[in-house]
Amino acid sequence: MERYPIYKGLEQPLSYRGFKGKFIGWGIGSLIGGLFLGGIIGAVFNMYFGLFISVLFGGGGFFFTLYRQKLGLHNKKRELGLFVYQNRLRL
C-alpha cells in the first residue's frame, strides 16, 4: 500500500509577500490606481506633480492596506465597554 503525504496548508489564506487573502487585491489595486491617477494628473498638469500624486496615492493606499490587514482578515467589530442586554422573556 502506497502512502501519500497530506498537504496540511489547504485551509490557510492565500499569502504573497506578507499580504493575505483579500488584501493582496487591495495592495495591487492601490498601486495600479496610484499609477493611473498619477499618469492622468501628470498628463494634464505637470509630470512632477503627477509623480507626487502617484507616490502619495499609491503609498497611502499601500499603508492603509497594511493597517487594515493588521485588524484581521475578516471585518471584526471591536467594541470597548460593557453591554447590558435586557431580558424580554416573560415567564
C-alpha positions as CSV (number, residue, x, y, z in Angstrom):
1,M,0.0,0.0,0.0
2,E,1.4,3.4,-1.0
3,R,1.2,6.3,1.3
4,Y,0.8,9.8,0.1
5,P,1.7,12.9,2.2
6,I,-1.2,15.0,3.2
7,Y,-0.8,18.7,2.4
8,K,-1.9,20.5,5.6
9,G,-1.8,24.1,4.3
10,L,-5.1,23.9,2.4
11,E,-7.1,25.9,4.9
12,Q,-4.6,28.8,5.0
13,P,-5.5,32.0,3.3
14,L,-3.5,32.9,0.1
15,S,-0.4,34.8,1.0
16,Y,2.0,36.9,-1.0
17,R,4.9,38.9,0.4
18,G,3.2,39.5,3.8
19,F,-0.3,40.2,2.3
20,K,-3.0,37.7,3.0
21,G,-6.3,36.9,1.2
22,K,-8.3,39.9,0.0
23,F,-5.5,42.4,0.9
24,I,-3.4,41.2,-2.0
25,G,-6.0,42.7,-4.3
26,W,-6.3,45.8,-2.2
27,G,-2.5,46.3,-2.4
28,I,-2.4,45.7,-6.2
29,G,-5.4,48.0,-6.7
30,S,-3.9,50.8,-4.7
31,L,-0.6,50.6,-6.6
32,I,-2.4,50.5,-10.0
33,G,-4.8,53.2,-9.0
34,G,-1.9,55.4,-7.9
35,L,-0.1,54.9,-11.2
36,F,-3.2,55.6,-13.2
37,L,-4.2,58.7,-11.2
38,G,-0.6,60.0,-11.4
39,G,-0.4,59.4,-15.1
40,I,-3.7,61.3,-15.7
41,I,-2.6,64.2,-13.5
42,G,0.9,64.2,-15.0
43,A,-0.6,64.5,-18.5
44,V,-3.0,67.3,-17.6
45,F,-0.9,69.4,-15.2
46,N,2.8,68.6,-14.7
47,M,4.9,65.5,-14.7
48,Y,6.4,66.1,-11.3
49,F,3.0,66.9,-9.7
50,G,1.7,63.6,-11.3
51,L,4.7,61.7,-9.9
52,F,4.0,63.2,-6.4
53,I,0.3,62.3,-6.6
54,S,1.2,58.8,-7.8
55,V,3.6,58.2,-4.9
56,L,1.1,59.8,-2.4
57,F,-1.9,57.8,-3.6
58,G,-0.1,54.5,-4.1
59,G,1.9,54.7,-0.9
60,G,-1.1,55.9,1.1
61,G,-3.3,53.0,-0.2
62,F,-0.5,50.6,0.4
63,F,-0.1,51.6,4.1
64,F,-3.9,51.7,4.5
65,T,-3.9,48.1,3.3
66,L,-1.2,47.2,5.8
67,Y,-3.2,48.9,8.6
68,R,-6.5,47.1,7.7
69,Q,-4.7,43.8,7.4
70,K,-3.4,44.2,11.0
71,L,-7.0,44.5,12.2
72,G,-7.8,41.0,10.8
73,L,-8.7,39.2,7.6
74,H,-12.5,39.4,8.3
75,N,-14.2,42.6,9.3
76,K,-14.5,42.3,13.1
77,K,-16.0,44.9,15.3
78,R,-14.0,45.6,18.4
79,E,-16.3,47.5,20.7
80,L,-15.0,48.7,24.0
81,G,-17.2,48.9,27.0
82,L,-19.8,46.9,28.9
83,F,-23.1,46.0,27.2
84,V,-26.2,45.0,29.2
85,Y,-29.0,43.3,27.3
86,Q,-32.4,43.4,28.8
87,N,-34.3,40.1,29.2
88,R,-37.5,40.4,27.3
89,L,-38.8,37.0,28.1
90,R,-41.9,36.8,30.2
91,L,-42.1,33.8,32.4
